[in-house]
Amino acid sequence: MPIQKPVIAIVGRPNVGKSTLFNRLIRERKAIVEDQPGITRDRLYGEFDWNGREFTVIDTGGIVYDEPDPILQQTRQQAEVAMSEADLILLLVDTKDGPTAVDYDLATTLRKSQKPILLVANKADGERLERETTDFYSLGLGEVYPVSSIHGRGLGDLLDVITERLPAPEISDEEEIDAIKIALIGRPNVGKSSLTNAILGEARSIVSEIPGTTRDAIDTLFEREDQRFLLIDTAGIRRAGKIGGTVEYYTVLRAQRSIERCDVAITIIDAVEGPTDGDARVSNMAHEAGKGSIIVVNKWDLVKNTQMHEYAKAVQDQFRFMEYAPIGFTSAKTGRGIAGILDTVVTVAENHALRIPTGELNRVIREAIEARPHTHKRKELKVYYATMVRVKPPSIALFVNDPKLVHFSYERYLMNRLRDAFGFVGTPIRLHFRQSRDH
């Protein structure tokens, strides 16, 4: 049975280096880091180990009090959720700035939490700055631990203290995670975070009408009717030519990585605006990666005087390269269609991992070729043998007399016959034509 990992939350005002510390601990660039406040808005989870102990760490958005901006208010709420989940809280402050009014307000709030708190003075990049961290004793949280997250200075001592302060590891009764991995993808502001929240039934990701709100991909494990899902809410994807600055660059990069990690990608279309060329480009990322795909038309409650079948036809015309993808209609606001989407996810995941017995596969291929032989430059294509070489996506090797004889239209014909025989709903099929050495 796995060990239950202690949870550490990193909190603080904006731009004190929380994401830099988070990345340093987990040893990868998972949180976006840039020298401007407000980059991290949702809470982001990672894992690391120290001296044989494993920990879960949460990165949070910068906390600002008495701000009317709804984004900043929700960011603070996300940080508060993280603090409620944590076994230990790291309050990060900026050595170069010294104690600020927000630092004092945070210290007051944290003292009420009744949880272990470590005051970490970041950006102590040298001995002179390290001496200046004594000013933070005025926050009334006890010992101050100077570190430099960007250089790694002082982190070993901090991790030793964390290990001492946290309780001994507990044994969990949970089984190892075995779940269908879902990535929600789409252009900015099509409702990915809202759909995430509708699926989960809780405000796990910040919801806003401002494009680009969700800059970090957030994994959430949940269960439905004994089926486990891992939901990845990705940032909005924009065209490469319209990406401005490093934040948007890493946003697109993370979306691509999320697609690579998933089993099923759900492309979300704004029912009022779409389908657009941008939606097709986003969906093509999943198609090219060989992932199972579903197209979801969100905000359907806002559409008037249009029938679903008419709209579905317009979507199919825009997504001709993905005719295999089921189309669903949802409203994150009303909850309409949400349960049906999860049913479709299960079906697509099963088809994405479907392995066909060799005998049945060869029978279907043989019948297809007999029904429609193929010749090129008066030379006939002969298929001697077919076998599945992998799944996710279903990939089939066909050993032929000459791979150069295969025209893309005939490849498409064979794919359609395979779909007629075996379904393969929601998944691309890969056909690999190889020269037979035995004929």
C-alpha positions as CSV (number, residue, x, y, z in Angstrom):
1,M,0.0,0.0,0.0
2,P,1.3,3.5,-0.9
3,I,2.4,6.0,1.8
4,Q,0.3,9.1,2.3
5,K,2.5,12.1,1.4
6,P,2.5,15.2,3.7
7,V,1.2,18.3,2.0
8,I,3.1,21.6,2.0
9,A,1.5,24.9,0.8
10,I,3.7,27.8,-0.4
11,V,1.9,31.1,0.1
12,G,2.8,34.8,0.0
13,R,2.1,38.0,-1.7
14,P,2.8,38.4,-5.5
15,N,6.3,38.2,-6.9
16,V,8.2,36.9,-3.9
17,G,9.3,33.8,-5.8
18,K,6.8,31.1,-4.9
19,S,6.8,29.4,-8.3
20,T,10.6,29.5,-8.4
21,L,10.7,27.7,-5.1
22,F,8.1,25.3,-6.3
23,N,10.0,24.5,-9.4
24,R,13.3,24.1,-7.4
25,L,11.6,21.6,-5.1
26,I,10.0,19.4,-7.8
27,R,13.1,19.7,-10.0
28,E,11.2,20.7,-13.2
29,R,9.7,23.8,-14.7
30,K,6.1,23.1,-14.0
31,A,5.0,26.5,-12.7
32,I,5.4,29.4,-15.0
33,V,8.0,31.8,-13.7
34,E,8.4,35.4,-14.9
35,D,9.4,38.6,-13.2
36,Q,6.0,40.1,-13.0
37,P,3.3,39.7,-10.4
38,G,0.1,37.6,-10.9
39,I,1.5,34.9,-13.1
40,T,0.3,32.0,-10.9
41,R,-3.5,32.2,-10.3
42,D,-4.7,28.7,-9.7
43,R,-3.1,26.3,-7.2
44,L,-0.6,23.8,-8.7
45,Y,0.5,20.5,-7.3
46,G,3.8,18.7,-7.5
47,E,5.9,16.1,-5.6
48,F,9.4,15.9,-4.4
49,D,11.5,13.8,-2.0
50,W,14.1,14.6,0.6
51,N,16.2,12.1,2.6
52,G,13.9,9.2,1.7
53,R,10.7,11.1,2.5
54,E,8.1,12.0,-0.2
55,F,6.1,15.2,-0.1
56,T,3.3,16.9,-2.0
57,V,3.8,20.7,-2.5
58,I,1.2,23.3,-3.6
59,D,2.1,26.5,-5.5
60,T,-0.4,29.3,-5.1
61,G,-1.2,32.6,-6.6
62,G,0.0,35.8,-4.9
63,I,-2.3,37.0,-2.1
64,V,-3.5,40.6,-2.0
65,Y,-6.0,41.9,0.5
66,D,-8.7,44.5,0.0
67,E,-8.6,44.3,-3.8
68,P,-11.9,44.6,-5.8
69,D,-10.4,42.8,-8.8
70,P,-12.4,39.4,-8.9
71,I,-9.3,37.6,-10.3
72,L,-7.3,38.6,-7.2
73,Q,-10.1,37.7,-4.9
74,Q,-10.4,34.2,-6.5
75,T,-6.6,33.8,-6.4
76,R,-6.7,34.5,-2.6
77,Q,-9.6,31.9,-2.3
78,Q,-7.5,29.3,-4.1
79,A,-4.6,30.0,-1.7
80,E,-6.9,29.6,1.2
81,V,-8.1,26.3,-0.1
82,A,-4.4,25.2,-0.4
83,M,-3.7,26.2,3.2
84,S,-6.7,24.2,4.4
85,E,-5.4,21.1,2.6
86,A,-1.8,21.5,3.9
87,D,0.0,19.8,6.8
88,L,2.6,22.6,6.8
89,I,2.6,26.1,5.4
90,L,5.6,28.0,4.0
91,L,5.1,31.8,4.2
92,L,7.4,33.2,1.5
93,V,8.7,36.8,1.9
94,D,11.1,38.9,-0.2
95,T,14.4,39.7,1.6
96,K,15.1,42.6,-0.7
97,D,11.8,44.3,0.0
98,G,11.7,43.7,3.7
99,P,8.5,43.2,5.7
100,T,5.4,44.8,4.0
101,A,1.9,45.4,5.1
102,V,0.6,42.4,3.2
103,D,3.3,40.2,4.9
104,Y,2.0,41.4,8.3
105,D,-1.6,40.7,7.3
106,L,-0.7,37.2,6.1
107,A,1.2,36.4,9.3
108,T,-1.9,37.4,11.3
109,T,-4.1,35.2,9.2
110,L,-1.7,32.2,9.4
111,R,-1.4,32.4,13.1
112,K,-5.1,31.6,13.3
113,S,-4.7,28.5,11.2
114,Q,-3.3,26.4,14.0
115,K,-0.9,24.7,11.5
116,P,2.9,24.5,11.5
117,I,4.2,27.6,9.7
118,L,7.8,28.2,8.5
119,L,8.7,31.8,7.6
120,V,11.0,31.6,4.5
121,A,12.9,34.7,3.4
122,N,13.5,34.3,-0.3
123,K,16.1,36.1,-2.5
124,A,18.7,36.0,0.2
125,D,21.4,35.6,-2.5
126,G,24.4,36.4,-0.4
127,E,25.6,36.8,3.2
128,R,24.8,40.5,3.3
129,L,21.2,39.9,2.3
130,E,21.0,36.9,4.6
131,R,21.8,39.2,7.6
132,E,19.0,41.5,6.6
133,T,16.4,38.7,7.0
134,T,16.4,39.4,10.8
135,D,13.8,42.2,10.1
136,F,11.2,39.5,9.5
137,Y,11.2,38.4,13.1
138,S,8.8,41.3,13.6
139,L,6.1,39.2,11.9
140,G,5.9,37.1,15.0
141,L,6.2,33.7,13.4
142,G,9.4,32.7,15.1
143,E,12.6,31.5,13.2
144,V,13.3,33.0,9.8
145,Y,14.8,30.7,7.2
146,P,16.8,32.5,4.5
147,V,17.0,30.9,1.1
148,S,17.7,31.7,-2.5
149,S,15.2,29.7,-4.6
150,I,16.9,30.7,-7.9
151,H,20.4,29.5,-6.7
152,G,19.3,26.8,-4.2
153,R,21.1,28.5,-1.3
154,G,19.7,27.4,2.1
155,L,17.2,24.9,0.7
156,G,18.9,21.9,2.3
157,D,18.6,23.4,5.8
158,L,15.0,24.3,5.1
159,L,14.1,20.8,3.9
160,D,15.7,19.3,7.0
161,V,13.4,21.5,9.2
162,I,10.4,20.6,7.1
163,T,11.1,16.9,7.6
164,E,11.4,17.4,11.3
165,R,8.2,19.4,11.6
166,L,5.9,17.1,9.6
167,P,4.4,14.0,11.1
168,A,5.7,10.5,10.4
169,P,4.4,9.1,7.1
170,E,1.1,7.2,7.2
171,I,0.1,4.2,5.2
172,S,-2.8,4.9,2.8
173,D,-5.4,2.3,1.9
174,E,-5.7,3.8,-1.6
175,E,-4.7,1.8,-4.6
176,E,-2.3,3.0,-7.2
177,I,-3.9,5.4,-9.6
178,D,-5.4,3.8,-12.7
179,A,-7.4,6.4,-14.5
180,I,-8.5,7.7,-17.9
181,K,-6.5,10.8,-18.5
182,I,-8.5,13.7,-20.0
183,A,-7.1,17.0,-21.4
184,L,-9.5,19.9,-22.0
185,I,-8.1,21.9,-24.9
186,G,-9.3,24.9,-26.8
187,R,-8.8,28.5,-27.7
188,P,-8.8,31.0,-24.8
189,N,-12.2,31.8,-23.2
190,V,-14.2,28.9,-24.7
191,G,-15.1,27.8,-21.2
192,K,-12.4,25.2,-20.3
193,S,-12.3,26.1,-16.6
194,S,-16.0,26.4,-16.4
195,L,-16.4,23.0,-17.9
196,T,-13.8,21.6,-15.5
197,N,-15.8,23.0,-12.6
198,A,-19.0,21.6,-13.9
199,I,-17.5,18.1,-14.2
200,L,-15.9,18.2,-10.8
201,G,-18.8,19.9,-9.1
202,E,-16.4,22.2,-7.2
203,A,-14.5,25.4,-7.9
204,R,-11.1,23.8,-8.4
205,S,-9.9,26.1,-11.2
206,I,-10.5,29.9,-11.3
207,V,-13.4,30.8,-13.6
208,S,-13.2,34.1,-15.5
209,E,-14.4,35.6,-18.7
210,I,-10.8,36.9,-19.2
211,P,-8.9,34.9,-21.8
212,G,-5.8,33.2,-20.5
213,T,-6.9,33.0,-16.9
214,T,-5.8,29.4,-16.6
215,R,-2.1,29.5,-17.3
216,D,-1.2,26.3,-15.4
217,A,-2.4,22.8,-16.2
218,I,-4.1,21.4,-13.1
219,D,-4.6,17.7,-12.7
220,T,-7.6,16.5,-10.7
221,L,-8.4,12.9,-9.9
222,F,-12.1,12.0,-9.5
223,E,-14.4,9.0,-9.7
224,R,-17.7,8.3,-11.3
225,E,-19.5,5.0,-11.2
226,D,-16.3,3.1,-10.1
227,Q,-14.4,4.6,-13.1
228,R,-11.4,6.9,-12.3
229,F,-10.6,9.9,-14.3
230,L,-7.6,12.3,-14.2
231,L,-8.7,15.7,-15.5
232,I,-6.2,18.1,-16.9
233,D,-7.4,21.7,-17.4
234,T,-5.0,23.3,-19.9
235,A,-4.4,26.9,-20.7
236,G,-5.9,28.4,-23.8
237,I,-4.0,27.7,-27.0
238,R,-3.4,30.5,-29.5
239,R,-1.7,30.6,-32.9
240,A,2.1,30.7,-32.7
241,G,2.1,34.1,-34.5
242,K,-0.1,35.6,-31.9
243,I,1.8,34.5,-28.8
244,G,3.1,37.5,-27.0
245,G,5.9,37.2,-24.5
246,T,7.3,34.2,-22.6
247,V,4.1,33.6,-20.5
248,E,2.0,32.8,-23.6
249,Y,4.9,30.7,-25.0
250,Y,5.0,28.5,-22.0
251,T,1.2,28.4,-21.9
252,V,1.1,26.8,-25.4
253,L,4.1,24.5,-24.5
254,R,2.2,23.3,-21.4
255,A,-1.0,22.6,-23.4
256,Q,1.1,20.5,-25.8
257,R,2.6,18.6,-22.9
258,S,-0.9,18.0,-21.4
259,I,-2.0,16.6,-24.7
260,E,0.9,14.3,-24.8
261,R,0.0,13.0,-21.3
262,C,-3.7,12.4,-21.9
263,D,-5.6,9.4,-23.3
264,V,-8.6,11.5,-24.5
265,A,-8.5,15.2,-25.6
266,I,-11.7,17.2,-25.4
267,T,-11.7,20.1,-27.8
268,I,-14.0,22.8,-26.5
269,I,-15.8,25.1,-29.0
270,D,-17.6,28.3,-28.0
271,A,-21.1,27.6,-29.4
272,V,-21.7,31.3,-30.0
273,E,-18.4,31.9,-31.9
274,G,-17.4,28.5,-33.4
275,P,-16.5,26.4,-35.1
276,T,-13.5,28.3,-36.3
277,D,-10.2,27.7,-38.0
278,G,-8.6,28.2,-34.6
279,D,-10.7,25.4,-33.1
280,A,-9.5,23.1,-35.9
281,R,-5.9,24.0,-35.3
282,V,-6.2,23.2,-31.6
283,S,-7.9,19.9,-32.3
284,N,-5.3,19.0,-34.9
285,M,-2.7,19.0,-32.1
286,A,-4.5,16.1,-30.5
287,H,-5.0,14.4,-33.8
288,E,-1.3,14.6,-34.7
289,A,-0.4,13.3,-31.2
290,G,-2.6,10.2,-31.8
291,K,-4.9,10.9,-28.9
292,G,-8.6,9.9,-28.6
293,S,-10.7,12.9,-29.3
294,I,-14.1,14.4,-28.5
295,I,-15.5,17.7,-29.8
296,V,-17.6,19.5,-27.2
297,V,-19.8,22.5,-28.2
298,N,-20.0,24.5,-24.9
299,K,-22.3,27.4,-24.0
300,W,-25.1,25.7,-26.0
301,D,-27.6,27.4,-23.7
302,L,-26.7,30.7,-25.5
303,V,-27.6,29.4,-29.0
304,K,-31.1,30.2,-30.3
305,N,-32.9,29.0,-33.4
306,T,-30.3,26.4,-34.4
307,Q,-30.8,22.7,-34.4
308,M,-28.1,20.4,-33.0
309,H,-27.9,18.4,-36.2
310,E,-27.4,21.6,-38.3
311,Y,-24.6,22.8,-35.9
312,A,-23.0,19.3,-35.9
313,K,-22.8,19.4,-39.7
314,A,-21.0,22.7,-39.6
315,V,-18.5,21.2,-37.0
316,Q,-17.9,18.2,-39.2
317,D,-17.2,20.4,-42.2
318,Q,-14.6,22.3,-40.2
319,F,-13.1,19.1,-38.8
320,R,-12.9,16.9,-41.9
321,F,-9.6,15.4,-40.7
322,M,-11.3,14.2,-37.5
323,E,-14.6,12.7,-38.8
324,Y,-14.1,9.9,-36.2
325,A,-14.5,12.3,-33.2
326,P,-17.9,12.3,-31.5
327,I,-19.6,15.7,-31.1
328,G,-21.3,16.6,-27.8
329,F,-23.3,19.7,-26.7
330,T,-22.9,21.1,-23.2
331,S,-23.6,24.0,-21.0
332,A,-21.2,24.4,-18.1
333,K,-23.6,26.9,-16.7
334,T,-26.6,24.7,-16.5
335,G,-24.9,21.3,-16.4
336,R,-26.5,20.1,-19.5
337,G,-24.7,17.3,-21.3
338,I,-21.9,16.9,-18.7
339,A,-22.8,13.3,-17.7
340,G,-23.0,12.3,-21.4
341,I,-19.6,13.7,-22.1
342,L,-18.0,11.4,-19.4
343,D,-19.9,8.4,-20.9
344,T,-18.4,9.2,-24.3
345,V,-14.9,9.6,-22.7
346,V,-15.1,6.0,-21.5
347,T,-16.1,4.8,-24.9
348,V,-13.4,6.7,-26.7
349,A,-10.7,5.5,-24.2
350,E,-11.8,1.9,-24.7
351,N,-11.5,2.3,-28.5
352,H,-8.2,4.1,-28.2
353,A,-6.8,1.1,-26.4
354,L,-8.6,-1.5,-28.5
355,R,-6.5,-4.4,-29.7
356,I,-7.9,-6.5,-32.6
357,P,-7.0,-10.2,-32.8
358,T,-4.6,-10.9,-35.7
359,G,-7.0,-13.3,-37.4
360,E,-10.0,-10.9,-37.4
361,L,-7.8,-8.1,-38.6
362,N,-6.5,-10.0,-41.6
363,R,-10.0,-11.2,-42.5
364,V,-11.3,-7.6,-42.7
365,I,-8.3,-6.4,-44.6
366,R,-8.5,-9.3,-47.1
367,E,-12.2,-8.7,-47.6
368,A,-11.6,-5.0,-48.2
369,I,-8.9,-5.6,-50.8
370,E,-11.1,-8.2,-52.6
371,A,-14.0,-5.7,-52.7
372,R,-11.8,-2.9,-54.1
373,P,-8.4,-3.9,-55.5
374,H,-5.8,-1.1,-55.9
375,T,-3.4,-0.6,-58.8
376,H,-0.9,2.2,-59.4
377,K,0.8,2.6,-62.8
378,R,-0.6,-0.8,-63.8
379,K,0.9,-2.5,-60.8
380,E,-1.4,-4.1,-58.3
381,L,-1.0,-3.6,-54.5
382,K,-0.7,-6.9,-52.6
383,V,-1.2,-7.0,-48.9
384,Y,0.3,-10.2,-47.5
385,Y,-0.2,-9.8,-43.8
386,A,-1.4,-7.3,-41.2
387,T,-0.8,-7.1,-37.5
388,M,-1.4,-4.5,-34.7
389,V,1.9,-3.2,-33.5
390,R,0.5,-1.0,-30.7
391,V,-2.5,0.7,-29.3
392,K,-3.1,4.3,-28.0
393,P,-3.6,4.9,-30.9
394,P,-4.4,1.7,-32.7
395,S,-1.5,1.2,-35.1
396,I,-1.4,-1.5,-37.8
397,A,1.5,-2.7,-39.9
398,L,0.6,-4.0,-43.3
399,F,3.3,-6.0,-45.2
400,V,2.9,-5.3,-48.9
401,N,4.7,-5.9,-52.2
402,D,5.5,-2.2,-52.6
403,P,4.6,0.6,-50.1
404,K,5.0,3.2,-52.9
405,L,1.9,1.8,-54.5
406,V,-0.4,3.0,-51.7
407,H,-2.3,6.2,-52.5
408,F,-3.7,8.3,-49.6
409,S,-7.2,7.7,-50.9
410,Y,-6.8,4.0,-50.7
411,E,-5.3,4.3,-47.2
412,R,-8.4,6.2,-46.2
413,Y,-10.6,3.5,-47.7
414,L,-8.9,0.8,-45.6
415,M,-9.3,3.0,-42.5
416,N,-13.0,3.3,-43.1
417,R,-13.4,-0.4,-43.6
418,L,-11.6,-1.0,-40.3
419,R,-14.0,1.5,-38.6
420,D,-17.0,-0.2,-40.1
421,A,-15.8,-3.5,-38.7
422,F,-14.4,-2.6,-35.3
423,G,-15.8,0.9,-34.5
424,F,-12.7,2.7,-33.3
425,V,-15.0,5.5,-32.1
426,G,-13.1,8.7,-31.3
427,T,-9.6,7.5,-32.0
428,P,-7.3,8.0,-35.0
429,I,-5.9,4.9,-36.7
430,R,-2.3,4.6,-37.9
431,L,-1.5,2.4,-40.9
432,H,2.1,1.6,-41.6
433,F,2.8,0.0,-45.0
434,R,6.0,-2.0,-45.0
435,Q,7.9,-3.9,-47.6
436,S,7.5,-7.6,-47.2
437,R,10.8,-9.5,-47.3
438,D,9.2,-12.9,-47.9
439,H,7.5,-12.2,-51.2
